[in-house]
């Protein structure tokens, strides 16, 4: 593979890989917080369901 093809491949694929890696690192903390909040909301909803319908068995 000559240097022109190598540089062309780096230009074609390097920039999208760099941008996607940057966005993934930047968004990772937000995704983790969102997952934690969803899990907390699930627990709150399950507790309220048990309080309203105590005779329903949980799985």
Secondary structure by P-SEA (a helix, b strand, c coil): ccaaaaaaaaaacaaaaaaaaaaaaaaaaaaaaaaaaaaaaaaaaaaaaaaaccccccc
